[in-house]
């Protein structure tokens, strides 16, 4: 038997995409203005992950399961504070948002979280 978390409670929201630090598909994003998101810098608290993005808009997954690369120590399963690492990955951070970590792949350096 296999366990899958994909599709559970998934929510995609369309935002304007920033001109200066554009969001890109698969990367954590943060709010940058009224109805607008941008790519995260190291240490930023992220609101979700861009599912798709172009020069004008970004479709952002704000709820549900996502798998992201991590840097530094592997997060523990359970609730963990995570922030953007600035390179498309996430990292443990006291100032980050709290997310439910449901799987950790230390060989692939990825973490599955519920937003």
Kinemage of the C-alpha trace (Angstrom):
@kinemage 1
@onewidth
@group {chain A} dominant
@subgroup {mainchain}
@vectorlist {calphas} color= white
{ca unk a 1} P 0.000 0.000 0.000
{ca unk a 2} L 1.189 3.522 -0.799
{ca unk a 3} L 0.423 6.784 0.980
{ca unk a 4} L -0.146 9.952 -1.039
{ca unk a 5} L -0.738 13.484 0.210
{ca unk a 6} L -1.084 15.126 -3.218
{ca unk a 7} L -4.318 16.988 -3.887
{ca unk a 8} L -5.428 17.109 -0.238
{ca unk a 9} L -6.949 20.534 0.485
{ca unk a 10} L -5.130 22.079 -2.457
{ca unk a 11} L -5.909 25.746 -3.159
{ca unk a 12} L -4.501 27.790 -6.052
{ca unk a 13} L -4.846 31.590 -6.017
{ca unk a 14} L -3.949 33.953 -8.891
{ca unk a 15} L -1.838 37.017 -8.013
{ca unk a 16} L -0.059 39.696 -9.996
{ca unk a 17} L 3.604 38.787 -10.498
{ca unk a 18} L 6.228 41.335 -9.421
{ca unk a 19} L 8.296 43.025 -12.132
{ca unk a 20} L 11.408 43.272 -9.960
{ca unk a 21} L 11.686 39.849 -8.271
{ca unk a 22} L 9.382 37.716 -10.391
{ca unk a 23} L 7.904 34.526 -8.996
{ca unk a 24} L 8.775 31.353 -10.907
{ca unk a 25} L 7.042 27.968 -10.992
{ca unk a 26} L 8.070 25.645 -8.180
{ca unk a 27} L 9.546 28.354 -5.965
{ca unk a 28} L 8.313 29.761 -2.629
{ca unk a 29} L 6.728 33.212 -2.873
{ca unk a 30} L 5.788 36.063 -0.531
{ca unk a 31} L 3.433 39.028 -0.750
{ca unk a 32} L 5.044 42.107 -2.320
{ca unk a 33} L 2.101 44.474 -2.804
{ca unk a 34} L -1.672 44.618 -3.148
{ca unk a 35} L -2.592 41.309 -4.783
{ca unk a 36} L 1.025 40.822 -5.849
{ca unk a 37} L 3.686 38.198 -5.081
{ca unk a 38} L 7.417 37.925 -5.694
{ca unk a 39} L 10.206 35.402 -5.257
{ca unk a 40} L 11.456 34.935 -1.709
{ca unk a 41} L 14.879 35.959 -0.453
{ca unk a 42} L 16.733 34.019 2.247
{ca unk a 43} L 14.882 34.169 5.563
{ca unk a 44} L 11.536 35.251 4.112
{ca unk a 45} L 8.328 33.719 5.385
{ca unk a 46} L 6.545 32.271 2.361
{ca unk a 47} L 2.801 32.248 1.688
{ca unk a 48} L 2.912 29.377 -0.784
{ca unk a 49} L 4.593 27.980 -3.872
{ca unk a 50} L 4.150 29.251 -7.426
{ca unk a 51} L 2.448 26.524 -9.459
{ca unk a 52} L 2.831 28.584 -12.652
{ca unk a 53} L 4.021 32.087 -13.478
{ca unk a 54} L 4.476 34.433 -16.417
{ca unk a 55} L 5.402 38.095 -16.756
{ca unk a 56} L 2.019 39.289 -15.506
{ca unk a 57} L 0.526 36.715 -13.176
{ca unk a 58} L 1.437 33.905 -10.794
{ca unk a 59} L -0.786 30.986 -9.812
{ca unk a 60} L 0.195 30.245 -6.208
{ca unk a 61} L -0.622 27.140 -4.208
{ca unk a 62} L -1.538 28.483 -0.761
{ca unk a 63} L -2.887 25.285 0.787
{ca unk a 64} L -2.330 21.570 0.462
{ca unk a 65} L 0.721 19.356 0.021
{ca unk a 66} L 3.920 20.565 -1.657
{ca unk a 67} L 7.380 19.034 -1.931
{ca unk a 68} L 10.359 21.407 -1.834
{ca unk a 69} L 14.120 21.072 -1.586
{ca unk a 70} L 15.649 21.987 1.763
{ca unk a 71} L 19.064 23.274 2.792
{ca unk a 72} L 20.872 22.830 6.081
{ca unk a 73} L 19.632 20.270 8.584
{ca unk a 74} L 16.730 18.054 7.603
{ca unk a 75} L 13.490 19.299 9.145
{ca unk a 76} L 11.836 16.897 11.586
{ca unk a 77} L 8.459 15.332 10.813
{ca unk a 78} L 5.667 17.169 12.610
{ca unk a 79} L 5.199 20.907 12.957
{ca unk a 80} L 8.319 22.876 12.041
{ca unk a 81} L 9.167 26.529 11.465
{ca unk a 82} L 10.440 26.960 7.914
{ca unk a 83} L 11.535 29.972 5.854
{ca unk a 84} L 12.743 30.424 2.298
{ca unk a 85} L 16.438 29.730 1.798
{ca unk a 86} L 16.645 32.180 -1.111
{ca unk a 87} L 17.535 29.585 -3.728
{ca unk a 88} L 14.151 27.952 -4.221
{ca unk a 89} L 14.630 25.765 -1.167
{ca unk a 90} L 13.411 26.054 2.419
{ca unk a 91} L 15.299 25.843 5.695
{ca unk a 92} L 14.629 25.571 9.432
{ca unk a 93} L 14.167 29.089 10.822
{ca unk a 94} L 12.900 30.446 14.126
{ca unk a 95} L 11.328 33.385 12.290
{ca unk a 96} L 9.638 31.212 9.649
{ca unk a 97} L 6.060 30.100 9.354
{ca unk a 98} L 4.892 26.894 10.988
{ca unk a 99} L 4.080 24.081 8.558
{ca unk a 100} L 3.209 20.414 8.973
{ca unk a 101} L 6.131 18.318 7.705
{ca unk a 102} L 4.723 14.954 6.574
{ca unk a 103} L 7.749 13.441 4.827
{ca unk a 104} L 11.488 14.060 4.604
{ca unk a 105} L 13.805 12.549 1.983
{ca unk a 106} L 17.343 13.031 3.319
{ca unk a 107} L 18.949 11.381 0.258
{ca unk a 108} L 17.111 13.715 -2.155
{ca unk a 109} L 17.122 16.624 0.309
{ca unk a 110} L 13.406 17.282 -0.117
{ca unk a 111} L 10.648 17.919 2.390
{ca unk a 112} L 6.910 17.409 1.941
{ca unk a 113} L 4.772 19.928 3.802
{ca unk a 114} L 1.127 20.839 4.231
{ca unk a 115} L 0.727 24.587 3.715
